[in-house]
Amino acid sequence: MSQLTAFSALVALAERSQQLALELPAKENAQTHWQGLGFSLLGQQFVAPMSEVAELLRVPAATRLPGVKPFVLGIANVRGKLMALLDLAAFFESENVTSLARSQRRVLAVEGDEQYIGFIIDESLGMRHFPRDAYRDEVSVEDMFKPFVSGGYEMGGAVWPVLSLASLAADSKFENLSQST
């Protein structure tokens, strides 16, 4: 087979594949999705924006600290970095203390310029993908969660409030974790 006929065969194959190729969907028809990490806290399901979650991990061993607020579980060494472990159920001063075993609970880690905080949640519900048009500005949550919830997504008859970990980390209760304030 000569090089010319081999080249001609390749050109013919390329032309045929272009003729048979399906077109991509029009950009205006493509639906975009928002993604977050689903979790439960005090019997309610939430979703945290993926952009705010540095990692999800099991509750690590922690060193208790004297004179800190009740929701501070302690300090943990996570791969050589010190993480403040904060129990969200205790932070929200809930009377419904979780009955889940420590092994079932998880930590949502938030990493900022000068802080590495681990928010302990009841359980992880995995990655959630919502069509952007399923977003609702107003969602019904208990009053204690309202300052940290910015809308939510409705899917399959369930509403997933978006709980901002960045808003939690910026709350004034976290400025000084000592009991004296």
C-alpha positions in Angstrom: 0.0 0.0 0.0 1.5 3.3 -1.0 1.7 6.3 1.3 -0.7 8.2 -0.9 -3.4 5.7 -0.7 -2.9 5.3 3.1 -3.2 9.1 3.5 -6.3 9.1 1.2 -7.8 6.4 3.3 -7.2 8.4 6.5 -8.7 11.6 5.0 -11.8 9.6 3.8 -12.2 8.1 7.3 -11.9 11.6 8.9 -14.5 13.0 6.6 -16.9 10.1 7.2 -16.6 10.4 11.0 -17.3 14.1 10.8 -20.5 13.5 8.8 -21.7 10.8 11.3 -20.8 12.7 14.4 -23.6 13.9 16.7 -23.7 17.6 17.4 -23.1 18.9 20.9 -26.2 20.2 22.7 -26.7 23.9 22.3 -25.2 25.9 25.2 -28.6 27.4 26.0 -30.1 23.9 26.3 -27.4 22.6 28.7 -28.4 22.7 32.3 -25.8 23.6 34.8 -25.6 22.1 38.3 -24.5 23.4 41.7 -22.7 20.9 43.9 -22.3 20.6 47.6 -21.7 18.2 50.4 -24.8 16.9 52.1 -24.9 16.4 55.8 -27.2 16.0 58.7 -27.1 18.1 61.9 -29.6 17.8 64.8 -32.1 15.9 62.7 -32.1 18.3 59.7 -30.3 17.8 56.4 -28.2 20.6 54.9 -25.8 21.0 52.1 -22.5 22.9 52.3 -20.9 24.5 49.2 -18.0 22.5 47.9 -16.0 25.7 47.6 -16.1 26.0 51.4 -15.2 22.4 52.3 -11.4 21.7 52.4 -12.0 18.1 53.3 -14.3 15.6 55.0 -12.8 13.3 57.6 -13.5 11.1 60.6 -13.4 12.7 64.0 -9.7 12.6 64.9 -8.4 12.2 68.4 -8.3 15.6 70.1 -6.5 17.1 73.0 -9.0 18.8 75.4 -8.2 22.4 76.3 -9.0 24.0 79.7 -11.1 27.1 79.9 -12.7 26.9 76.4 -16.3 27.2 75.4 -18.4 24.1 75.7 -18.6 23.5 71.9 -14.8 23.3 71.6 -14.0 19.7 71.5 -10.2 20.4 71.5 -7.3 20.6 69.2 -6.3 17.8 66.7 -3.2 17.2 64.8 -4.3 16.4 61.2 -1.3 15.6 59.0 0.9 18.0 60.9 -1.5 20.9 61.0 -3.4 21.9 64.2 -7.2 21.9 63.7 -9.7 23.4 66.2 -12.5 20.8 66.6 -15.9 22.4 67.1 -19.1 20.5 67.8 -21.9 22.1 65.8 -24.6 20.5 67.9 -23.1 22.1 71.0 -22.5 25.4 69.2 -26.2 25.7 68.4 -26.8 25.0 72.1 -29.2 22.3 71.2 -31.0 20.3 73.8 -31.2 17.5 71.2 -27.7 16.2 71.8 -26.8 13.7 69.1 -27.1 10.0 70.0 -24.8 9.0 67.2 -21.5 7.3 68.1 -18.3 9.2 67.5 -17.4 6.7 64.8 -20.5 7.7 62.8 -19.9 11.5 63.1 -17.8 13.4 60.6 -15.7 16.6 60.4 -16.2 19.2 57.7 -12.8 21.0 57.5 -12.6 24.7 56.6 -9.2 26.1 55.8 -8.6 29.8 55.7 -5.4 32.0 55.6 -4.8 31.7 59.4 -7.3 29.1 60.5 -8.0 25.4 60.1 -11.4 24.5 61.7 -13.1 21.2 61.9 -16.9 21.4 62.3 -18.3 18.2 63.7 -21.5 17.1 62.0 -23.8 14.2 62.8 -23.2 12.4 59.5 -22.2 12.9 55.9 -24.8 12.4 53.2 -22.4 12.5 50.3 -22.0 14.8 47.3 -25.2 16.4 46.1 -25.8 17.9 42.6 -28.7 20.2 42.1 -29.9 21.9 38.9 -29.3 25.6 39.3 -33.0 26.4 38.6 -33.9 24.3 41.7 -32.6 27.1 44.0 -35.0 28.9 46.3 -34.1 32.1 48.1 -36.4 31.3 51.1 -36.2 28.0 52.9 -37.7 27.0 56.3 -35.2 26.3 59.0 -35.1 26.7 62.7 -34.1 30.2 64.0 -30.7 29.1 65.3 -29.7 28.2 61.7 -31.0 31.2 59.9 -27.9 33.5 60.1 -25.9 30.8 58.4 -28.4 29.6 55.7 -28.6 31.3 52.4 -31.4 29.7 50.5 -31.6 26.1 49.4 -32.3 23.6 46.7 -35.4 21.6 46.2 -35.2 18.2 44.6 -37.4 15.2 44.8 -39.8 16.9 47.3 -37.0 17.5 49.7 -35.5 20.9 50.5 -31.7 21.2 51.2 -30.8 24.4 52.9 -27.4 25.7 52.0 -25.4 26.2 55.3 -22.4 28.4 54.8 -19.3 27.1 56.7 -17.6 30.4 55.9 -20.3 32.3 57.6 -20.0 30.0 60.6 -16.2 30.4 60.8 -16.7 34.2 60.6 -19.2 34.3 63.5 -18.2 36.4 66.5 -18.5 33.4 68.8 -15.4 32.0 67.1 -13.3 35.2 67.6 -12.3 34.1 71.1 -12.9 30.5 72.1 -12.0 30.9 75.8 -14.8 30.5 78.3 -14.1 33.9 79.9 -15.7 35.9 77.1 
